């Protein structure tokens, strides 16, 4: 898809042209995000370095780098590489895989 098509879709949503279909559009987006997360989890291995996304809460974890210690379903246990807020380096954090990404 080129940028022009994407811009058309975004404009249609913003202008209300797709109001009757927003639930379907959201469901399709959610399913696609789930698939991407599952595919990424299959490639994730212990020792990978990841970074917390901007969507993470608390905010001080945004951009924090961590080492993958365990993967269980869609939950990943990581240990921080540097201090972040109340967390010290090496401290373990369990997080949904959707809130981290490869470095």
C-alpha positions as CSV (number, residue, x, y, z in Angstrom):
1,X,0.0,0.0,0.0
2,X,1.4,3.4,-0.9
3,X,1.1,6.5,1.3
4,X,-1.7,7.9,-0.9
5,X,-4.0,4.9,-0.1
6,X,-3.1,5.1,3.6
7,X,-3.9,8.9,3.6
8,X,-7.2,8.1,1.9
9,X,-8.1,5.6,4.6
10,X,-7.1,7.9,7.4
11,X,-9.1,10.8,5.9
12,X,-12.2,8.6,5.5
13,X,-12.0,7.6,9.2
14,X,-11.4,11.2,10.3
15,X,-14.2,12.6,8.2
16,X,-16.8,10.0,9.4
17,X,-17.2,8.2,6.1
18,X,-16.5,4.9,7.9
19,X,-18.5,5.6,11.0
20,X,-20.8,2.6,10.4
21,X,-17.8,0.3,10.1
22,X,-15.5,1.5,12.9
23,X,-16.2,-1.5,15.0
24,X,-15.1,-3.8,12.2
25,X,-12.1,-1.6,11.4
26,X,-11.0,-1.8,15.0
27,X,-11.5,-5.6,15.2
28,X,-9.4,-6.0,12.0
29,X,-6.6,-3.8,13.5
30,X,-6.7,-5.6,16.8
31,X,-6.5,-9.0,15.1
32,X,-3.5,-7.9,13.0
33,X,-1.7,-6.5,16.0
34,X,-2.3,-9.8,17.8
35,X,-0.8,-11.7,14.9
36,X,2.2,-9.5,14.7
37,X,2.8,-10.0,18.4
38,X,2.5,-13.8,18.2
39,X,4.9,-13.9,15.2
40,X,7.4,-11.7,17.1
41,X,7.1,-13.9,20.3
42,X,8.1,-16.9,18.2
43,X,11.4,-15.2,17.4
44,X,12.0,-13.9,20.9
45,X,14.7,-15.8,22.8
46,X,16.3,-15.6,26.2
47,X,19.0,-13.0,26.2
48,X,17.5,-10.7,23.6
49,X,17.6,-7.1,24.4
50,X,14.3,-5.2,24.1
51,X,13.1,-1.7,24.8
52,X,9.8,-0.6,26.4
53,X,7.4,1.2,24.0
54,X,5.9,4.6,24.5
55,X,2.6,3.0,25.5
56,X,4.0,1.5,28.7
57,X,3.0,2.7,32.1
58,X,4.5,4.0,34.3
59,X,6.0,6.6,31.9
60,X,9.5,6.2,33.3
61,X,9.8,2.8,31.7
62,X,9.5,4.3,28.2
63,X,12.6,3.6,26.2
64,X,14.1,1.5,29.1
65,X,16.3,-1.3,27.8
66,X,15.9,-4.8,29.2
67,X,17.2,-8.4,28.8
68,X,14.6,-11.1,28.1
69,X,14.7,-13.6,31.0
70,X,11.5,-15.7,30.3
71,X,8.7,-15.9,27.8
72,X,5.4,-17.4,28.9
73,X,2.4,-17.1,26.5
74,X,2.2,-13.4,25.7
75,X,4.0,-12.3,28.9
76,X,7.7,-11.6,29.0
77,X,9.8,-11.3,32.1
78,X,12.7,-8.9,31.6
79,X,15.5,-7.6,33.7
80,X,16.4,-3.9,33.3
81,X,19.8,-3.0,32.0
82,X,19.8,0.5,33.6
83,X,17.8,2.2,36.4
84,X,14.3,3.4,35.5
85,X,12.2,5.1,38.1
86,X,11.9,2.8,41.2
87,X,13.4,-0.1,39.3
88,X,17.1,-1.0,39.7
89,X,19.3,-2.7,37.1
90,X,18.7,-6.4,37.1
91,X,15.3,-6.1,38.6
92,X,12.7,-8.4,37.0
93,X,9.6,-7.0,35.4
94,X,6.7,-9.0,33.9
95,X,5.2,-7.2,31.0
96,X,2.8,-8.0,28.1
97,X,4.8,-8.6,25.0
98,X,2.9,-5.8,23.3
99,X,4.7,-3.2,25.4
100,X,8.2,-4.1,24.3
101,X,10.0,-4.3,21.0
102,X,13.4,-5.5,19.8
103,X,16.2,-3.0,20.2
